[in-house]
Amino acid sequence: MKIYIIRHGETSANVAGVFQGRLDTELLESGLALASSVGQALSDVRFDAAFASPLTRSQITARALLDASGNEDVPIEIDERLFEISVGQCEGKHFRPGECEVDEKYLHGYFDDPLHFDGFPEGESTREVCARTQDFLRELAQKDYESVLVSTHGFALRAMLNMVYDDPSDFWHGGVPLNCSVSIVDAHDGCFDLVGDDVVFYDQSQVSDWFSEH
C-alpha cells in the first residue's frame, strides 16, 4: 500500500503567523491552487480511498487534489485522529517575534523540544498527538488498499510519521512541512518505509515557510 500524506493548503492564519490548532479556518485561493497543482502532478495515481481531518482546510485540500487528479469519484472519510494538535488557550494567537502573544516557554516546547512538550494551556501534549495519529496509520495499513490519500496538518503529520523517520529524536524532521507538501509511505507486512519525503509538486516560490520565521 502506498499512503500519500499531505499537509493542507495555505490559510490566512498561516500567513498571519497564528496558531490554528482546532480553529476551522479555510484555504486561501493560493492554498486551493496548490492542492490542485499537486492533484495534477498525481494524475497517474488511482486512489482507492481518502481520509481527512474534521477541519475544513484539510477536507477542501483533499477534495481539490482528488478532483484535479481524476479521482473525483473517491469519497472522503473523516477521521478525528487526523485533527491538528489542540493548542488550547493559544488558539488564534500570534507566535512571530514582534507580535508574539504566546509565553516563550510554550514556544520553546513546541518548536525546540516537542518530544517533551506537555502542551499549551488546555491543549494536547505531543505524546497524545503521536498516539492517535500513529494509531490511525497502523489501522490504515491493515486495510486492503493500493493507494490512499490522507489529508492532515503540519504537527499531526510529523507526529504520525515520527515512528517512520530514521531519526525520531528530530520531531520536526528539519522543519514544519510546507503547505501541500506530500510524504509518501510504503506500508507492507506491518512495516513502513518513507519513499517520498516532504515532496513539493509545485514551484516552491508559490508558498512561504511561515513557521521558519518564529
C-alpha positions as CSV (number, residue, x, y, z in Angstrom):
1,M,0.0,0.0,0.0
2,K,1.2,3.5,-0.9
3,I,0.0,6.2,1.5
4,Y,0.1,9.8,0.3
5,I,0.0,12.1,3.3
6,I,-0.5,15.8,2.5
7,R,-0.4,18.9,4.7
8,H,-3.4,21.2,3.9
9,G,-3.0,24.2,1.6
10,E,-2.2,27.7,2.8
11,T,-4.6,29.6,5.0
12,S,-4.9,33.2,6.2
13,A,-3.7,32.1,9.7
14,N,-0.6,30.6,8.1
15,V,0.2,33.9,6.5
16,A,-0.6,35.9,9.7
17,G,1.6,33.7,11.9
18,V,-1.3,32.5,14.1
19,F,-1.6,29.2,15.8
20,Q,-4.7,27.5,14.2
21,G,-5.0,24.2,16.2
22,R,-8.7,23.3,16.0
23,L,-9.8,26.7,14.5
24,D,-11.8,25.8,11.4
25,T,-10.0,28.1,9.0
26,E,-10.5,27.9,5.3
27,L,-8.0,27.8,2.4
28,L,-6.8,30.9,0.6
29,E,-7.2,30.9,-3.2
30,S,-3.4,30.3,-3.2
31,G,-3.9,27.2,-1.0
32,L,-6.6,25.8,-3.2
33,A,-4.4,26.3,-6.2
34,L,-1.5,24.4,-4.6
35,A,-3.8,21.5,-3.8
36,S,-4.9,21.4,-7.4
37,S,-1.4,21.6,-8.7
38,V,-0.5,18.6,-6.5
39,G,-3.5,16.7,-7.9
40,Q,-2.4,17.4,-11.4
41,A,1.0,16.1,-10.6
42,L,-0.5,12.9,-9.2
43,S,-2.9,12.3,-12.1
44,D,-1.3,8.9,-12.7
45,V,-2.4,7.7,-9.2
46,R,-5.7,5.9,-8.7
47,F,-6.7,6.4,-5.1
48,D,-8.8,3.6,-3.5
49,A,-9.7,5.7,-0.5
50,A,-9.2,9.2,1.0
51,F,-9.2,10.4,4.6
52,A,-9.2,13.9,6.1
53,S,-9.4,15.5,9.5
54,P,-12.7,17.1,10.5
55,L,-11.3,20.6,9.8
56,T,-12.4,22.4,6.6
57,R,-8.9,23.2,5.4
58,S,-8.0,19.5,5.4
59,Q,-11.1,18.4,3.7
60,I,-11.0,21.0,0.9
61,T,-7.4,20.2,0.3
62,A,-8.3,16.5,-0.2
63,R,-11.2,17.3,-2.4
64,A,-9.2,19.7,-4.7
65,L,-6.4,17.1,-5.0
66,L,-8.8,14.3,-5.8
67,D,-10.7,16.3,-8.4
68,A,-7.6,17.6,-10.1
69,S,-6.0,14.1,-10.3
70,G,-9.0,12.5,-11.9
71,N,-10.2,10.8,-8.7
72,E,-13.3,12.9,-8.3
73,D,-15.4,9.8,-7.6
74,V,-13.4,9.0,-4.4
75,P,-15.3,9.9,-1.2
76,I,-13.5,11.4,1.7
77,E,-13.8,9.7,5.1
78,I,-13.4,12.0,8.1
79,D,-11.3,10.7,11.0
80,E,-10.9,12.6,14.2
81,R,-7.4,11.1,14.8
82,L,-6.2,13.3,11.9
83,F,-7.1,16.5,13.8
84,E,-4.3,19.1,14.3
85,I,-2.8,19.4,17.8
86,S,-5.1,21.2,20.1
87,V,-3.4,24.4,21.2
88,G,-6.0,25.2,23.9
89,Q,-5.9,28.8,25.1
90,C,-3.3,29.7,22.4
91,E,-5.7,29.1,19.5
92,G,-5.7,32.2,17.3
93,K,-2.7,33.8,19.0
94,H,0.3,35.2,17.1
95,F,3.6,33.5,17.5
96,R,6.1,35.5,15.5
97,P,8.7,37.9,17.0
98,G,7.4,41.5,17.4
99,E,3.8,40.4,17.6
100,C,4.0,37.3,19.8
101,E,1.1,36.7,22.2
102,V,2.3,33.3,23.5
103,D,4.5,32.7,26.5
104,E,8.1,31.9,25.5
105,K,8.2,28.6,27.5
106,Y,5.4,27.2,25.4
107,L,7.0,28.4,22.1
108,H,10.3,26.7,23.2
109,G,8.5,23.4,23.9
110,Y,6.5,23.4,20.7
111,F,9.3,24.4,18.3
112,D,12.5,23.4,20.0
113,D,11.7,20.4,22.3
114,P,8.4,19.0,21.0
115,L,9.1,15.4,22.1
116,H,8.9,16.6,25.7
117,F,6.2,19.1,25.2
118,D,3.3,18.8,27.6
119,G,1.1,21.1,25.5
120,F,-0.3,24.6,25.6
121,P,-2.7,25.5,28.4
122,E,-5.8,23.3,28.0
123,G,-4.2,21.8,24.9
124,E,-2.7,18.4,23.9
125,S,0.7,17.0,24.5
126,T,3.0,15.7,21.8
127,R,2.6,12.2,23.2
128,E,-1.2,12.4,22.8
129,V,-1.0,13.5,19.2
130,C,1.6,10.8,18.4
131,A,-0.6,8.2,19.9
132,R,-3.8,9.0,18.0
133,T,-2.2,9.7,14.6
134,Q,0.0,6.6,14.7
135,D,-3.0,4.5,15.7
136,F,-4.7,5.8,12.6
137,L,-1.7,4.9,10.4
138,R,-1.3,1.4,11.8
139,E,-5.0,0.7,11.4
140,L,-5.0,2.0,7.8
141,A,-2.1,-0.2,6.9
142,Q,-4.2,-3.3,7.7
143,K,-6.7,-2.4,5.1
144,D,-6.8,-3.8,1.5
145,Y,-5.9,-0.7,-0.5
146,E,-3.2,0.0,-3.0
147,S,-3.1,3.8,-2.9
148,V,-4.6,6.1,-0.2
149,L,-4.7,9.8,0.3
150,V,-4.5,11.2,3.8
151,S,-5.0,15.0,4.3
152,T,-4.0,16.4,7.7
153,H,-1.9,19.1,9.3
154,G,1.7,20.1,10.0
155,F,2.1,19.0,13.6
156,A,-0.2,16.0,13.2
157,L,1.8,14.8,10.1
158,R,5.1,15.0,11.9
159,A,3.6,13.1,14.9
160,M,2.2,10.4,12.7
161,L,5.5,9.8,10.8
162,N,7.7,10.1,13.9
163,M,7.7,6.3,14.1
164,V,8.7,6.1,10.4
165,Y,11.5,8.7,10.3
166,D,15.1,7.4,10.5
167,D,15.8,9.9,13.4
168,P,12.7,10.0,15.6
169,S,14.6,12.3,18.0
170,D,14.2,15.1,15.4
171,F,10.5,15.5,15.7
172,W,10.2,18.3,13.1
173,H,12.3,16.4,10.7
174,G,14.2,19.5,9.7
175,G,11.2,21.8,9.8
176,V,7.4,22.2,9.6
177,P,6.3,20.6,6.3
178,L,5.3,23.2,3.6
179,N,1.7,23.6,2.7
180,C,0.6,20.8,0.3
181,S,3.9,19.0,0.5
182,V,3.4,15.2,0.4
183,S,5.0,12.4,2.3
184,I,4.7,9.0,0.7
185,V,4.8,5.9,2.8
186,D,5.0,2.3,1.6
187,A,3.2,0.1,4.1
188,H,3.8,-3.7,3.8
189,D,3.8,-6.6,6.2
190,G,3.5,-4.3,9.3
191,C,6.4,-2.2,8.2
192,F,6.6,1.4,7.0
193,D,9.1,2.8,4.5
194,L,9.3,6.5,3.7
195,V,9.7,6.6,-0.1
196,G,8.7,10.3,-0.6
197,D,9.9,12.9,1.9
198,D,8.1,16.2,2.0
199,V,7.8,16.2,-1.8
200,V,6.8,19.5,-3.3
201,F,5.0,19.1,-6.6
202,Y,4.7,22.8,-7.4
203,D,7.0,25.8,-7.8
204,Q,8.2,26.4,-4.2
205,S,8.1,30.2,-4.7
206,Q,4.3,29.8,-4.6
207,V,4.3,29.4,-0.8
208,S,6.3,30.7,2.1
209,D,7.8,28.8,5.0
210,W,6.0,30.9,7.6
211,F,7.0,28.8,10.6
212,S,10.7,29.4,9.9
213,E,10.1,33.0,11.0
214,H,9.1,32.1,14.6
